[in-house]
Amino acid sequence: MGLSEKAKLHKAEYTKNYHKQNYKRIPLDVKKDYYDQLKEIATNKGETVNGFIKKAIDYRIANDT
């Protein structure tokens, strides 16, 4: 049984507000060749580019502090 249109809109609005209060976007611009290389490495490891970048950040935080 699916959600009604009203429920879908309410859920979308809740999610939008939750993300606005709990997340911060970090824009990252890279050259296309660099992105393609990054995507290939992430894909070969079974990860998304976003997940790969987050793991790299976590690694640096854990090892640089």
Secondary structure, DSSP 4 states (H G I P E B T S, - for coil): -PPPHHHHHHHHHHHHHHHHHH---------HHHHHHHHHHHHHTT--HHHHHHHHHHHHHHHH-
